[in-house]
Amino acid sequence: MARRCRFVALLGLALAVLVLGGCAPAPIKPEDQPQLFWPDEIDVAPRIHFVKAFKTPTEFGIAKGFFQRVAEVIFGASESRLIRPMAVVAVGGVVYVADTGAKGVHRFDPVAKDYALIAAGDEVGLPSPVGLARGKVGEVYVTDSELAQVLVIRPGAKTAVPLALPPLSQPTGIAFDPDSGRLIVVDTAEHRVKVFNPDGTLHSSFGQRGAGEGEFNYPTMIWRDAEGRLYVTDSLNFRIQVFDAQGRFLRKFGQLGDGSGDNMRQKGVATDSYGHVYILDALFNALQIFNSSGQLLLSVGALGSDRGEFWLPVGIFIDSDDMIYIADSYNQRIQILSYIGGPT
C-alpha cells in the first residue's frame, strides 16, 4: 500500500512538472537560426543549402508520447540517440542510419511518429553495420563487416534478416540495381566488387588488388547512379573509380594530396540528379563536389560541430530531390543539406 501511495505521489509530481514545463519559454529552434548557404560570397549564386541536423528522434520531429514523458520525469530521461553513425539512406521520408556505436540501424519515421533501433534479433545483434542501400519496394539492405553478412530490413520490420549469399570476407559498401534486382557489394578484404542475383547466387565480380585501372587497394563505399554507373571509393589508392553497369572501367579521378580536389581519406560517394559527384573526406572534414570529369566545383565544411561543419564524416546519401544526407560520425548526428544550384 505504501509503495502504491509513493507511485501515485510521484505520478502527481510528474504531471505537475509537465504542466509547469508547458509554461516555460520555448528554446531557440534550429530553424529559427539564419539560413546557411554555400558558397557564401555575395556575388555568387548559392549551390548548397543547410536544411537541418539531428541526433535524436525528437530532433527529427518524432515527439515523445505522454506516458514516455511521464516515465522520464519519474525514472529519468533515456532518449535514444546516434552514437557513431556510419551510413544513411532515406526511403519515402523514413530515414535509416547504420550505427556501429549503437550496434544496430536506427529507423526514424516522422510521418508515423515512430522510432526503432533494429538489430539482427539475437544476442550478437549488428556489431559493425557500415553500409546501407535502398531496395525497390521499401526494403533496406545493410552490410555488417564483422558478421561478414548482408541483411535486409523489410518495411515495418523490427529485425534485420540475413541473406543467403556466398561467403564474404569483409562487406562494406553496398548498392542496389532496381532494374535487375541485383545487389552490388564491396568486399574490402578481397579488393573486389561482387554482384549477386535476386536468388542470392553470384552473378559476377570485378577487381583485384593493385593500382592499375580497375584494380583496388582496400575499396570501401559504392554508389550506383540513375544510369547504372558505379562509383567506388578506392581508399588506399586515394581515388574514385567509375565503372559501367557491367563492371567495365570508365574513368578515375582524385589523388593523394592536401590541395583543392585532392583526396586524403575519402569515404562516402554519391551523385545528384545533375551528375555532380559528392565525396566525403574524413581527414579534410569536408564535402567535396566535382563535375562528372572530376573537376572540383565546391568544397563544403571544415572541422567543427556547428551547422555545416564536420568531424569525420563517413556516409552520404542523395535522394531524387537532391536532398543530401550525411553521417557526421564523431559529431554523432545526421546533417541534411540540399543542392539548389541547377546544372553546371
PyMOL commands that set and color helices and strands:
alter all, ss='L'
color gray80, all
select helices_A, chain A and resi 2-21+30-32+66-75+188-190+235-237+329-331
alter helices_A, ss='H'
color red, helices_A
select strands_A, chain A and resi 37-38+48-54+85-91+94-99+104-109+114-118+129-134+140-144+149-153+161-162+171-177+182-187+192-196+202-206+219-224+230-234+239-243+249-253+266-271+277-281+286-290+296-300+313-318+323-328+333-339
alter strands_A, ss='S'
color yellow, strands_A
deselect
rebuild
show_as cartoon
